[in-house]
Amino acid sequence: MRVVKTVLINRPVEEVFAYVTDMCKVTEWTPAREIRPVNDVPMGVGARFLQAGEFLNQRMEFTTEVTHYEVPRLFGFKSLTGPVNLETTIIFEPIENGTRVTMMGEGEPGGMLKFARGLVSTMLDKQINAQLHKLKKNLEKA
């Protein structure tokens, strides 16, 4: 399953990238309710984080690892544990008066969720769309 969504944000690309990659701000625009580092690697490729949030109305914890970190144009991470094997890539492109942010989520549900692939795909689509709109709202109010 693959979901690709784009939003235009009226803020400079450096500011948008910095906000997205600031783990202290992740809970402001994603479903994650808690996030903390699990290794001593500085923010960049190889940094790992434990996140807790809700998925299908259930509290879930999962570990993610940063796979791409190219300031200010590319940020990516993949889940190492959790209900869905998901790889997310976020591309930041400077445009006139702001930044185009494209988020791609690609992966497959694991465990019992394999049987609910269509539902998971629909929820992922809605979640990424909601995240991008909240990101835009948060950054443009600043």
N, C-alpha and C positions, 0 to 999 in steps of 0.2 A: 504494500500500500504506500502511496506517495501523495503528499499534500504540499502545494506551493501557493503561497499568499504574498501579496505585496501591499505596502502602504507608503504614502508620501508624508514625510514629517517636516514641518517648517522649522527645522533647527539644523545647524551645521553638522556635517558627517562626524567630525571628531567628538562632538558632544553626544550624539546619538550612540556611537560606538562605546564611549566611556560609560554611559548610563547602562547599556545592555550588559556590559561585561563587569559591572560593579556588583559583586555577589550580595552586598548589603542592600541593594535595591531590587533584587530579583522578586522578592515577595510583593513588591508594589505593582507588578504588572504581569505576573504569572500565577498559576494556581498553587505554586509552592508556598507553604506556610512557614517552613523552616528550611534553612540551608546552612551547612557548615563544611569547612574543608576537612578532608580525611587524610591528606598527606602534606608534607612540608614543601611542596613545589609551589613557587610563586605563580600568579595567574599567567597562564600560557599553556602550551601543549603539554599534556601529562598531568596537569592539576586535576585533582579529583574532589568531588563534593557529594555529601549525603544530603538528599532533599526529602522532605516529608510534605505530603499534600493529600488531596482527595482525587480519586479516580473511580468512576462509577459508584459514587456515594460511599466509597470505602477509603479509610485512611491507608495510605501506602507510603513506603519508604523505598527509595532507589538511589543507587550510586551512579554518578555521571563522571565522565572524563573528557576534558577539553581535547579536541582533535585538531582544531585549526584556530590560530590566533595571529592574525595579520592586521595590525593597527594601521589605519582605521577602516579596513575594507572587508574583513572576513573573520567570522567567529563560528566555531562548530564544536559540537559535543555529542557523545553517544552514551546511551544507558548501558551500564555494566550489569545491573541487577534491576529487578522490577517486573511488572506485568507485561510490558511491551518492549521488545528490542527495537529501540528507536535511535536514529541518527538525525541530528538537527544541524542544518547549516544556515547561517544568517549572512547575507551579503548586504553591504552598505555602499551605496553609490551616491556621490555628490551630484545634485541637480541644482538648477537655478532656484534660489530661495530655500534650499533644504537638502533633504536626504531621501533617497528611495531605499526602503528596507524590504528585502525579499527573504522570507523564511520558508525553508523546505524541510519537511519532516518525512523521513522514509524509514520503514521498518515493518515488522510483523509482530502481531500479538503472540505471547507465549502462554504456556500452561492451558488452563481452562478457557482463556480468552481466544484461543485459536478458533473455537467454534462460533465466536461472535465477531469475526473479522469485519463484516459490514458495519456493525454498530460501532466498533472501535474506530474504523476509518471515518465515519460520520462525526463521531465525538472529537477526533483529532482535528478534523477540518474546522469544526466550530471553535475548538479551543485555540488553535493558532490564529484564527480570525479575531477572536475576542482579545487575545494577548496583543496583537498588533494594534488594535484600536485603543486598548488601554495604554499601550506604550506611547502612541501618538498623543493621546489626551494628556498624559502625565508630562511629556516633554514640551508640549506646546503651551501648557499653562505656566511653565517656569518663566 
